[in-house]
Amino acid sequence: MKKFMATLTAVAMLLSLAACSPGDDSSSASSPSSTTTEASSGASTAAQLPTKDRAGNDIIVPEKVNTVVSLAPSVTQLLSDLGVADKIVGIDTQSPMYSNQLKEGLPQFDMMNIDAEALIALKPDIVFVSGISYVGGTDPLKSVRDAGICVVDIPSSTSLEGVQLDNQFIGDCVGKSEEVRKINADMQTTIDEISEIGKTITNKKTVLFEIAPSPSIYSFGKGTFLHEMLEVIGAENVLADQESWVAVSEESAIAANPDVILTNVNYTADPVGEAKAAEGWSEVNAVKNDQIFQIDNAASSLPNHHVVDALIQMAVAVYPEEYAAYAK
C-alpha cells in the first residue's frame, strides 16, 4: 500500500508540472554534453548564496543553515547523500522511503496539504518545497514566508540539465557546493558515455515507458527528463508527438506497437508479468518478443543525480548488446 501511495504521489507530481510556474529552471531540451558547463557556470560559489529559487522567486538564504525541512523526496535523498540528513527536522510523508539516514520520529507533512502552523513551529532555517505543493494554484506557504522563514521552490525539472542545476542549487543552499559539483560531474560523465554509444545506434527501437499500467496508462512525451533519457540511449519514444506527462488510452498504446515496454510500477506483485498478460496486447511487438522490463521506480521518478542509475538500466534493457559493459 505504501508503494501504491508513493507511486500515486509521483504521478501527481509529474502531472502537476504543467500547472506549476516553471520559473527560470533552464529545463528546456539541451544537448547532454553541454550540461556540465552550463550547470557549473550557473552555480553559486561558496561565498554567493542563491538569491532566487528555482522558480525564480526572490529568496534570502541564511549564511548558516542548521535546520532544514524537506518537502520533496528528491531533495531529501540528495541532502542525505550530501551527509546533512542530521540537519533535517521535518519531511514529507514519502521521504522515508528514499533515505535510511533520517532521524527517527521526524514530523511529517502532506505535500499537497501542508500544515503551515506545525511547520512554523519547527523554526527551520530553510524549507525546500516542490511544485506539487502548489497544485491548487495557491501559496500554502505564505504564512511560513511571512514568519521570516526561507522557503525555496524547486519545480521538477524537465531535462537532465535542469536536474543538475537543481542539484547545484540545493548544494549551494546548504554549504555543499563543491560536493555537488563532484556529483554533477560524475553524473555528466555517465550521461556522456551513454550518449556516445546511443549516437551509434541506427536501428532505433520504439519504447513505451509506463509510469502507471494498463488500463489506466500514464506515460510521457517531449519536455520531460525521461523522454530525454530515451533519446540519450538511442531509442525512440512512441509518444514523442505528445507533450509532458500524459494519460494514454489502451487503444492508442496498442496501436503504437512499441518494440520495448519499460515500467517503473512498483505497487503490484508482478508488473512485468501483468503487462505480458494484459488482454488485447498479445500482438504488440514488446509482448510477442518478451521485451518488457522493470526500471527502478525511485531512480526514474525522483529528479536528482540518481536518474543516471535509471538511465543505465534503460540502456541495458533496450540495447543489451550495445550496453553490455554496463550490465551488472
C-alpha positions as CSV (number, residue, x, y, z in Angstrom):
1,M,0.0,0.0,0.0
2,K,2.9,2.4,0.8
3,K,4.4,1.8,-2.6
4,F,1.0,2.3,-4.3
5,M,0.5,5.6,-2.5
6,A,4.1,6.7,-3.3
7,T,3.5,6.0,-7.0
8,L,0.2,7.8,-7.0
9,T,2.1,10.8,-5.4
10,A,4.8,10.5,-8.0
11,V,2.2,10.5,-10.8
12,A,0.5,13.5,-9.3
13,M,3.8,15.3,-9.1
14,L,4.6,14.6,-12.7
15,L,1.2,15.6,-14.0
16,S,1.2,18.8,-11.9
17,L,4.2,20.2,-13.8
18,A,2.2,21.9,-16.5
19,A,0.2,23.7,-13.8
20,C,3.2,24.9,-11.9
21,S,5.2,28.0,-12.6
22,P,8.4,26.8,-14.2
23,G,10.5,29.9,-13.4
24,D,14.0,30.1,-14.9
25,D,14.9,26.5,-14.4
26,S,16.8,26.0,-17.6
27,S,14.9,22.8,-18.1
28,S,14.4,23.1,-21.9
29,A,15.8,20.4,-24.1
30,S,19.5,20.6,-24.5
31,S,22.5,18.6,-25.6
32,P,23.6,16.3,-22.8
33,S,27.2,17.1,-23.5
34,S,26.7,20.8,-22.7
35,T,25.2,20.2,-19.2
36,T,28.2,20.3,-17.1
37,T,29.5,23.6,-18.4
38,E,26.1,25.3,-18.2
39,A,25.4,23.9,-14.7
40,S,28.8,24.9,-13.4
41,S,28.6,28.4,-14.9
42,G,25.2,28.9,-13.3
43,A,26.2,27.7,-9.9
44,S,26.9,29.9,-6.9
45,T,30.2,30.0,-5.3
46,A,30.5,29.2,-1.6
47,A,30.5,32.9,-0.9
48,Q,27.5,33.6,-3.0
49,L,24.3,32.1,-1.7
50,P,21.4,31.9,-4.2
51,T,19.2,35.0,-4.3
52,K,16.4,33.4,-6.4
53,D,14.9,29.9,-6.0
54,R,14.4,27.5,-9.0
55,A,11.0,29.0,-9.7
56,G,12.5,32.5,-10.0
57,N,11.3,33.8,-6.6
58,D,13.5,36.2,-4.6
59,I,14.9,34.5,-1.5
60,I,17.3,35.2,1.3
61,V,19.2,32.0,2.3
62,P,20.7,32.2,5.8
63,E,24.5,32.1,5.8
64,K,24.3,29.2,8.3
65,V,21.7,26.6,7.6
66,N,21.5,24.3,10.6
67,T,17.9,23.1,10.4
68,V,16.0,22.0,7.2
69,V,12.5,20.9,6.3
70,S,12.4,18.9,3.1
71,L,9.0,18.6,1.4
72,A,10.3,16.8,-1.7
73,P,11.7,13.2,-1.7
74,S,14.3,14.1,-4.4
75,V,15.7,16.8,-2.2
76,T,15.7,14.6,0.9
77,Q,17.6,11.9,-1.0
78,L,20.2,14.4,-2.2
79,L,20.6,16.0,1.3
80,S,21.2,12.5,2.7
81,D,23.8,11.7,0.1
82,L,25.5,15.0,0.9
83,G,25.8,14.0,4.6
84,V,23.4,16.6,6.0
85,A,20.5,14.3,6.9
86,D,21.1,15.2,10.6
87,K,20.0,18.8,9.8
88,I,16.6,17.7,8.6
89,V,13.9,18.4,11.2
90,G,10.8,17.8,9.1
91,I,9.9,15.8,5.9
92,D,7.1,15.0,3.6
93,T,5.4,11.7,4.1
94,Q,7.1,9.9,1.2
95,S,10.7,10.9,2.0
96,P,11.3,8.0,4.5
97,M,11.0,5.6,1.6
98,Y,14.1,7.1,-0.1
99,S,16.5,7.7,2.8
100,N,17.6,5.5,5.6
101,Q,19.6,8.3,7.2
102,L,16.7,10.3,8.6
103,K,16.3,10.7,12.4
104,E,13.5,8.7,14.0
105,G,10.2,10.4,14.7
106,L,10.6,13.4,12.4
107,P,7.4,15.4,11.9
108,Q,5.9,14.5,8.5
109,F,3.8,16.8,6.2
110,D,1.4,16.1,3.4
111,M,3.0,17.8,0.3
112,M,-0.5,18.6,-1.0
113,N,-2.0,19.8,2.3
114,I,0.8,21.4,4.3
115,D,0.2,22.2,8.0
116,A,1.8,25.6,7.9
117,E,1.4,26.2,11.6
118,A,3.1,23.0,12.5
119,L,5.9,23.8,10.1
120,I,6.5,27.2,11.5
121,A,6.7,25.7,15.0
122,L,9.8,23.8,13.9
123,K,11.6,27.1,13.2
124,P,13.7,25.7,10.3
125,D,16.3,27.9,8.7
126,I,15.1,26.8,5.2
127,V,12.2,24.8,3.7
128,F,12.6,23.0,0.4
129,V,9.3,22.5,-1.5
130,S,8.4,21.1,-4.9
131,G,5.7,22.1,-7.4
132,I,3.3,19.5,-6.1
133,S,2.5,21.8,-3.1
134,Y,1.2,24.4,-5.5
135,V,-1.2,22.2,-7.5
136,G,-4.2,24.1,-6.2
137,G,-2.9,27.4,-7.6
138,T,-2.5,29.0,-4.2
139,D,0.5,29.5,-2.0
140,P,0.1,27.2,1.1
141,L,3.4,28.5,2.5
142,K,2.7,32.2,2.5
143,S,2.3,32.3,6.3
144,V,5.7,30.4,6.6
145,R,7.4,33.1,4.5
146,D,5.6,35.8,6.5
147,A,7.1,34.3,9.6
148,G,10.6,35.1,8.2
149,I,11.4,31.5,7.2
150,C,13.3,31.0,3.9
151,V,11.1,28.9,1.6
152,V,12.6,27.8,-1.7
153,D,10.5,26.4,-4.5
154,I,12.1,23.7,-6.8
155,P,9.7,22.8,-9.6
156,S,10.5,19.3,-11.0
157,S,12.9,20.0,-13.9
158,T,12.1,18.7,-17.4
159,S,15.6,18.0,-18.6
160,L,18.9,16.4,-17.4
161,E,20.5,19.9,-17.4
162,G,17.7,21.2,-15.2
163,V,18.2,18.3,-12.7
164,Q,21.8,19.2,-12.4
165,L,21.0,22.8,-11.8
166,D,18.5,21.8,-9.1
167,N,21.3,19.7,-7.5
168,Q,23.7,22.6,-7.5
169,F,21.1,25.0,-6.1
170,I,20.3,22.7,-3.2
171,G,24.0,22.2,-2.5
172,D,24.7,25.9,-2.6
173,C,21.9,26.5,-0.1
174,V,23.3,24.1,2.5
175,G,27.0,24.8,2.1
176,K,27.8,21.8,-0.1
177,S,28.6,23.5,-3.4
178,E,31.8,21.6,-4.1
179,E,30.4,18.3,-3.2
180,V,27.5,18.8,-5.6
181,R,29.9,19.9,-8.4
182,K,31.6,16.5,-8.0
183,I,28.2,14.7,-8.0
184,N,27.2,16.5,-11.1
185,A,30.5,15.9,-12.8
186,D,30.1,12.1,-12.2
187,M,26.5,12.3,-13.4
188,Q,27.6,14.1,-16.6
189,T,30.4,11.6,-17.3
190,T,27.8,8.7,-17.3
191,I,25.4,10.7,-19.5
192,D,28.2,11.5,-22.0
193,E,29.3,7.8,-22.1
194,I,25.8,6.5,-22.7
195,S,25.1,9.3,-25.2
196,E,28.2,8.4,-27.3
197,I,27.0,4.8,-27.6
198,G,23.5,6.0,-28.3
199,K,24.6,8.1,-31.2
200,T,26.0,5.0,-32.9
201,I,22.6,3.1,-32.8
202,T,20.9,3.3,-36.2
203,N,18.3,0.6,-35.7
204,K,16.3,2.5,-33.2
205,K,13.8,0.6,-31.1
206,T,10.5,2.2,-30.1
207,V,9.7,2.3,-26.4
208,L,6.6,2.8,-24.3
209,F,7.5,3.7,-20.7
210,E,4.7,3.2,-18.3
211,I,4.5,5.1,-15.0
212,A,1.1,3.7,-14.4
213,P,-0.1,0.5,-16.1
214,S,-2.9,-0.7,-18.3
215,P,-5.8,0.0,-18.4
216,S,-5.1,3.5,-17.0
217,I,-1.8,4.2,-18.6
218,Y,0.3,7.2,-17.8
219,S,3.5,8.0,-19.6
220,F,5.3,11.0,-21.1
221,G,6.2,12.8,-24.3
222,K,8.6,15.6,-25.1
223,G,9.6,18.1,-22.5
224,T,10.4,15.5,-19.8
225,F,13.7,14.2,-18.4
226,L,12.7,10.7,-19.1
227,H,12.0,11.4,-22.8
228,E,15.4,12.9,-23.0
229,M,16.9,9.8,-21.4
230,L,15.3,7.6,-24.1
231,E,16.9,9.8,-26.7
232,V,20.3,9.6,-24.9
233,I,20.3,5.8,-25.1
234,G,19.4,5.9,-28.8
235,A,15.7,4.8,-28.5
236,E,12.5,6.4,-29.8
237,N,9.6,7.3,-27.5
238,V,6.4,6.1,-29.1
239,L,4.7,9.2,-27.6
240,A,7.3,11.7,-28.9
241,D,4.4,13.6,-30.6
242,Q,2.9,14.3,-27.1
243,E,4.0,16.9,-24.6
244,S,4.9,16.4,-21.0
245,W,3.2,13.8,-18.8
246,V,0.1,12.3,-20.4
247,A,-2.7,9.8,-19.9
248,V,-2.7,7.2,-22.7
249,S,-5.6,5.1,-23.9
250,E,-5.1,1.4,-24.2
251,E,-6.1,1.6,-27.8
252,S,-3.5,4.2,-28.7
253,A,-0.8,2.4,-26.8
254,I,-1.5,-0.9,-28.5
255,A,-1.7,0.9,-31.9
256,A,1.8,2.4,-31.2
257,N,3.1,-1.2,-31.2
258,P,6.3,-0.5,-29.1
259,D,9.3,-2.7,-29.6
260,V,10.0,-2.4,-25.9
261,I,7.9,-1.7,-22.8
262,L,9.6,-0.2,-19.8
263,T,7.7,0.1,-16.5
264,N,8.6,1.6,-13.2
265,V,5.4,0.5,-11.5
266,N,6.3,-0.9,-8.1
267,Y,2.9,-1.3,-6.3
268,T,1.7,-4.5,-8.0
269,A,3.1,-8.0,-7.3
270,D,4.4,-8.6,-10.9
271,P,4.2,-5.6,-13.1
272,V,6.1,-7.2,-15.9
273,G,4.1,-10.4,-15.8
274,E,0.8,-8.4,-15.7
275,A,1.9,-6.4,-18.7
276,K,2.6,-9.6,-20.6
277,A,-0.8,-11.0,-19.8
278,A,-2.8,-7.8,-20.4
279,E,-5.8,-8.5,-22.6
280,G,-5.5,-7.3,-26.1
281,W,-1.7,-6.8,-26.0
282,S,-0.7,-10.2,-27.4
283,E,0.2,-8.9,-30.9
284,V,2.3,-6.0,-29.6
285,N,5.9,-6.5,-30.5
286,A,7.2,-5.9,-27.0
287,V,4.8,-8.7,-25.7
288,K,5.4,-11.1,-28.6
289,N,9.2,-10.8,-28.2
290,D,9.3,-10.8,-24.4
291,Q,10.7,-7.2,-24.3
292,I,9.1,-5.9,-21.1
293,F,11.4,-4.7,-18.4
294,Q,11.1,-3.1,-15.0
295,I,13.1,0.1,-14.2
296,D,13.8,1.2,-10.6
297,N,10.9,3.4,-9.5
298,A,12.9,5.8,-7.3
299,A,15.8,6.3,-9.8
300,S,13.4,7.1,-12.6
301,S,10.9,9.1,-10.6
302,L,12.9,11.4,-8.4
303,P,14.7,14.2,-10.4
304,N,18.1,14.2,-8.9
305,H,21.5,12.6,-9.5
306,H,20.1,9.1,-9.3
307,V,18.4,9.4,-12.6
308,V,21.7,8.1,-14.1
309,D,21.0,4.8,-12.4
310,A,17.7,4.6,-14.3
311,L,19.5,5.7,-17.5
312,I,21.9,2.8,-17.3
313,Q,19.0,0.4,-16.5
314,M,17.1,1.7,-19.5
315,A,20.1,1.4,-21.8
316,V,20.9,-2.2,-20.8
317,A,17.2,-3.2,-21.1
318,V,16.6,-1.8,-24.5
319,Y,20.0,-2.4,-26.1
320,P,21.7,-5.2,-24.1
321,E,24.5,-5.8,-26.6
322,E,25.4,-2.2,-27.1
323,Y,25.5,-1.5,-23.4
324,A,26.8,-4.9,-22.3
325,A,29.6,-3.2,-20.4
326,Y,27.1,-1.6,-18.1
327,A,25.2,-4.8,-17.3
328,K,25.5,-6.0,-13.7
